Amino acid sequence: MKSAVVKTALMASVVMMMGGCATNALPPATMQGAIVDVDGNYIYRIGAGDVLSIFVWDNPDITGDYTVRPDGKISMALTEAVPAAGLTTEMLAIKMTEILSGYINSPKVTVIVKQASGTLGEQVKLIGNAVTPQSIPFKQGMTLLDMMITVGGLSPYADGNNATLIRIRNGQKRHYRVRIEDLMNDADLDANVDLMPGDVIKISEAWF
């Protein structure tokens, strides 16, 4: 009898501990809005996997294409690893000029994004009932139609006309209803919308 009571008490303690652990929720991921200029135009930020063309005038030995490493840095001759992810090309050019000034007289640096992946926070993400839900790098002028073509369209059970576009602007999260079924099945271009960096599109399953 005593052993049964002890066993029951131990099991209750384990359940309580498990329940206590389950209540400890992780904080939500930080979602950054896009960088825009004074006119509201999108400014691209360098991300891991980007291929950068870096021109150092009159210095062909270090001029070339550089891939941003998974840790967000680039490796060049003369310098240690240089943080690049999250910067604009102008910001990186200024940083490279400052660094190279210790090795070269009055360096002039130009940075161009040759192949873009973008920061993870700026990629456009589609989740739910599409043929191939995925994240894709944002490109200037990207629309909902472009995204749906990339993911292969709606799945057979998608509630396309009640999809949700989630957007972070000025630190505020907003939800917008989008009519993907009308866009894809009826070519209703009024249902097409412009996308912004970091947009998340959620397509739920239809209830029949």
C-alpha positions as CSV (number, residue, x, y, z in Angstrom):
1,M,0.0,0.0,0.0
2,K,2.8,2.4,1.0
3,S,4.7,1.7,-2.2
4,A,1.6,2.4,-4.3
5,V,1.1,5.7,-2.6
6,V,4.7,6.7,-3.2
7,K,4.4,5.6,-6.8
8,T,1.3,7.7,-7.3
9,A,2.9,10.7,-5.7
10,L,5.9,10.4,-7.9
11,M,3.8,10.2,-11.0
12,A,1.8,13.3,-10.0
13,S,5.1,15.2,-9.4
14,V,6.3,14.2,-12.9
15,V,3.0,15.4,-14.5
16,M,3.2,18.7,-12.6
17,M,6.7,19.2,-13.7
18,M,5.8,18.5,-17.3
19,G,2.9,20.8,-17.1
20,G,5.1,23.5,-15.7
21,C,7.6,23.1,-18.5
22,A,4.8,23.3,-21.1
23,T,3.8,26.8,-19.8
24,N,7.2,28.3,-20.5
25,A,6.7,29.7,-24.0
26,L,9.5,31.0,-26.1
27,P,9.2,34.7,-27.1
28,P,8.1,35.3,-30.7
29,A,10.8,35.8,-33.4
30,T,11.8,39.4,-34.0
31,M,10.3,40.6,-37.3
32,Q,12.0,43.6,-38.8
33,G,10.4,46.0,-41.2
34,A,12.1,47.0,-44.4
35,I,14.5,49.9,-44.7
36,V,13.0,52.7,-46.8
37,D,14.3,56.1,-47.8
38,V,12.6,59.4,-47.1
39,D,10.3,58.8,-50.2
40,G,9.3,55.4,-48.9
41,N,11.4,53.5,-51.5
42,Y,12.7,50.1,-50.5
43,I,16.4,49.9,-49.7
44,Y,18.0,46.5,-50.1
45,R,19.9,45.0,-47.2
46,I,22.7,42.5,-47.8
47,G,22.1,38.9,-46.6
48,A,24.0,35.6,-46.2
49,G,24.5,33.9,-49.6
50,D,24.5,37.2,-51.6
51,V,27.2,37.5,-54.2
52,L,28.8,41.0,-54.0
53,S,30.9,42.7,-56.7
54,I,33.4,44.8,-54.8
55,F,35.4,47.3,-56.9
56,V,38.5,48.9,-55.3
57,W,39.7,51.4,-57.8
58,D,43.3,50.8,-59.1
59,N,43.6,47.7,-56.9
60,P,42.7,44.7,-59.2
61,D,44.1,42.2,-56.7
62,I,41.3,42.7,-54.3
63,T,38.6,43.7,-56.7
64,G,36.2,40.8,-57.4
65,D,33.1,38.9,-56.5
66,Y,32.7,37.8,-52.9
67,T,30.0,35.6,-51.4
68,V,28.6,36.5,-48.0
69,R,29.2,33.7,-45.6
70,P,26.4,32.0,-43.5
71,D,27.7,34.1,-40.5
72,G,27.0,37.3,-42.5
73,K,30.7,38.2,-43.1
74,I,32.9,38.3,-46.2
75,S,36.6,37.4,-46.4
76,M,39.0,39.6,-48.4
77,A,42.7,39.8,-48.9
78,L,44.4,42.3,-46.5
79,T,41.5,42.3,-44.0
80,E,39.9,40.1,-41.4
81,A,36.3,38.9,-42.0
82,V,34.1,41.9,-42.5
83,P,30.5,42.0,-41.3
84,A,28.2,42.6,-44.3
85,A,24.7,41.1,-43.6
86,G,22.1,43.7,-42.7
87,L,24.0,46.6,-44.3
88,T,23.1,48.4,-47.5
89,T,25.7,48.5,-50.3
90,E,26.5,52.1,-49.5
91,M,27.0,51.3,-45.8
92,L,29.3,48.4,-46.7
93,A,31.3,50.6,-49.1
94,I,31.9,53.1,-46.4
95,K,33.0,50.4,-44.0
96,M,35.3,48.8,-46.5
97,T,36.8,52.3,-47.3
98,E,37.5,52.8,-43.6
99,I,39.1,49.3,-43.2
100,L,41.2,49.5,-46.4
101,S,42.5,52.9,-45.5
102,G,44.9,51.2,-43.2
103,Y,46.5,49.4,-46.1
104,I,45.8,51.6,-49.2
105,N,46.1,55.3,-49.8
106,S,42.7,56.9,-50.3
107,P,40.8,53.8,-51.4
108,K,37.7,54.2,-53.5
109,V,35.2,51.3,-53.0
110,T,32.0,50.5,-54.8
111,V,29.8,47.6,-53.8
112,I,27.1,46.1,-56.1
113,V,24.8,43.1,-55.3
114,K,25.4,40.7,-58.2
115,Q,23.2,37.9,-56.9
116,A,20.7,38.5,-54.1
117,S,19.4,36.2,-51.4
118,G,18.5,38.9,-48.9
119,T,18.3,38.7,-45.1
120,L,16.0,36.0,-43.8
121,G,13.8,38.7,-42.2
122,E,13.2,40.3,-45.6
123,Q,12.4,37.2,-47.6
124,V,8.7,36.8,-48.5
125,K,7.2,33.6,-47.0
126,L,4.2,31.6,-48.0
127,I,2.8,29.0,-45.5
128,G,-0.1,26.7,-45.7
129,N,-2.0,25.3,-48.6
130,A,0.1,26.0,-51.7
131,V,1.7,23.4,-53.9
132,T,5.2,24.2,-52.6
133,P,5.1,26.6,-49.6
134,Q,8.5,28.3,-49.3
135,S,10.5,31.5,-48.7
136,I,11.8,33.5,-51.6
137,P,14.1,36.5,-51.8
138,F,12.2,39.8,-52.2
139,K,12.7,41.6,-55.4
140,Q,11.7,45.2,-56.2
141,G,8.2,45.2,-57.8
142,M,7.3,41.7,-56.6
143,T,3.5,41.0,-56.5
144,L,1.3,38.3,-55.1
145,L,0.9,36.8,-58.5
146,D,4.7,36.5,-58.8
147,M,4.8,34.7,-55.5
148,M,2.0,32.3,-56.4
149,I,3.6,31.4,-59.7
150,T,6.8,30.6,-57.8
151,V,5.1,28.3,-55.3
152,G,3.1,26.5,-58.0
153,G,-0.3,27.8,-57.2
154,L,-2.9,26.7,-54.6
155,S,-3.3,23.2,-53.3
156,P,-6.6,21.4,-54.1
157,Y,-7.9,22.1,-50.6
158,A,-6.9,25.7,-50.2
159,D,-9.3,28.4,-49.1
160,G,-7.7,30.8,-51.5
161,N,-10.1,33.7,-51.2
162,N,-9.7,33.9,-47.5
163,A,-5.9,34.0,-47.4
164,T,-4.1,36.4,-45.1
165,L,-1.2,38.7,-45.8
166,I,0.7,39.6,-42.6
167,R,2.9,42.7,-42.8
168,I,5.1,44.5,-40.3
169,R,5.2,48.3,-40.8
170,N,6.7,50.7,-38.3
171,G,6.8,47.9,-35.7
172,Q,3.1,47.2,-36.1
173,K,1.7,43.9,-37.4
174,R,-1.2,44.2,-39.8
175,H,-3.4,41.5,-41.4
176,Y,-4.9,41.8,-44.8
177,R,-7.4,39.5,-46.6
178,V,-6.2,38.6,-50.1
179,R,-8.2,36.8,-52.8
180,I,-5.8,34.4,-54.3
181,E,-8.4,32.0,-55.8
182,D,-9.9,34.9,-57.8
183,L,-6.5,35.9,-58.9
184,M,-5.3,32.5,-60.0
185,N,-8.5,30.9,-61.4
186,D,-10.3,34.0,-62.8
187,A,-7.3,36.2,-63.7
188,D,-8.8,38.9,-61.6
189,L,-5.9,41.3,-61.6
190,D,-7.7,43.5,-59.1
191,A,-6.9,40.8,-56.6
192,N,-3.2,41.2,-57.3
193,V,-1.3,43.2,-54.6
194,D,2.3,44.5,-54.3
195,L,4.4,42.6,-51.8
196,M,6.9,44.1,-49.3
197,P,10.0,42.6,-47.8
198,G,9.2,40.3,-44.8
199,D,5.5,39.7,-45.9
200,V,4.0,36.4,-44.7
201,I,1.1,34.9,-46.7
202,K,-1.0,32.3,-44.9
203,I,-3.4,30.1,-46.9
204,S,-5.7,28.0,-44.7
205,E,-7.6,24.9,-45.7
206,A,-11.1,25.2,-46.9
207,W,-14.0,23.8,-44.9
208,F,-16.3,21.8,-47.1
